[in-house]
């Protein structure tokens, strides 16, 4: 990038040769942070009725309790990654963990819906600081086979946390109360801070810029906020309503402004030349396909288990073990062999397997139960266990070490957008069907095929773009 300088900060460089015995404590800190972040994206779902009762919240309040977290996190991901490259990834990670703990405490002590929504926004902002640095920190701390293992563990933790959210939330609500789904983060954050402070590398190869890119973060935040708000409100307000059309138009204008600002700035927050690397672009499309297919579908599978089959929140969460167990098996396994296998084969093959698993789930009837979707869920889980660590590794391997945070921020932003867009689009499709049990099942079958198309489309594009040996 023009006009950029680079500097070293801290005490010990990550360029030094790795010791004979690998230190896994940095990964432990990163894994705990990822688990908190991803868990809080879904743990709230089963606690909404209790929140409504205690806080006298209406349906709109509850929607914002869910969406405020996602909106705030997605809007600051890329900005956080770029700031990490400039200010230090360890520093931003620790600040994010501390703020996340404070926000979690505020959520747990909230006395009104407005306070809870505000605290959820702070949670999302803190989460962006943490999540945007996790991939970069792994790329910084580990090399070779150990890096593959680390990415495998991180991907497994992320997938498991998302799926286990409703189960753990249901247990906490049943045994304690809804406030503990947030308060439980406090001891985890304390341990994460202690490990991060003592074990994460203090010396990093950083970008030292003379000029701050202010326009980039502002226009990007505006783009993502308007887009996410339109997607989340489209079904209720009507996709052709004036309000939604204005939101989409505003998002498009803001995005064009973002591209112009980044292209003109001498030291941009996002170096657009990254997208000239086919493997980097293919990685983002693959990440979008995973999140926009199976993970976005979990919301409606949970509704199927609870509203159609009549399962409790706890039992519905147990049904998701069909996805969790294969992720736990495949994630660490693929991490050990990732550096020896063609990345294009791993990504494309896993997306094909994911699409096939979704097709297998298709065909449920009013007399079906969870056993009829379990085989497809298991196939999808195994595919995610392969795809998530491979894509996470590719996201930071196709760029240089000075832009690890930037590359990580891009990938995490894409993941959030894929998840939100999938939920919104699937919700709009499902809303076209009636309200009876049969109508919901017909709509869900349609969603299985639509999600499979997303996965298959991602497989085709990643096969064309991702190279086995990425060129920087």
HELIX and SHEET records of a PDB file:
HELIX    1   1 UNK A   25  UNK A   42  1                                  18    
HELIX    2   2 UNK A   43  UNK A   47  5                                   5    
HELIX    3   3 UNK A   48  UNK A   55  1                                   8    
HELIX    4   4 UNK A   59  UNK A   87  1                                  29    
HELIX    5   5 UNK A   89  UNK A  109  1                                  21    
HELIX    6   6 UNK A  113  UNK A  141  1                                  29    
HELIX    7   7 UNK A  144  UNK A  175  1                                  32    
HELIX    8   8 UNK A  180  UNK A  183  1                                   4    
HELIX    9   9 UNK A  185  UNK A  199  1                                  15    
HELIX   10  10 UNK A  214  UNK A  237  1                                  24    
HELIX   11  11 UNK A  242  UNK A  264  1                                  23    
HELIX   12  12 UNK A  272  UNK A  276  5                                   5    
HELIX   13  13 UNK A  278  UNK A  290  1                                  13    
HELIX   14  14 UNK A  291  UNK A  295  3                                   5    
HELIX   15  15 UNK A  296  UNK A  303  1                                   8    
HELIX   16  16 UNK A  304  UNK A  308  3                                   5    
HELIX   17  17 UNK A  313  UNK A  319  1                                   7    
HELIX   18  18 UNK A  321  UNK A  337  1                                  17    
HELIX   19  19 UNK A  338  UNK A  340  5                                   3    
HELIX   20  20 UNK A  343  UNK A  361  1                                  19    
HELIX   21  21 UNK A  370  UNK A  397  1                                  28    
HELIX   22  22 UNK A  401  UNK A  403  5                                   3    
HELIX   23  23 UNK A  404  UNK A  431  1                                  28    
HELIX   24  24 UNK A  437  UNK A  465  1                                  29    
SHEET    1   A 2 UNK A   5  UNK A   9  0                                        
SHEET    2   A 2 UNK A 204  UNK A 208 -1                                        
END                                                                             
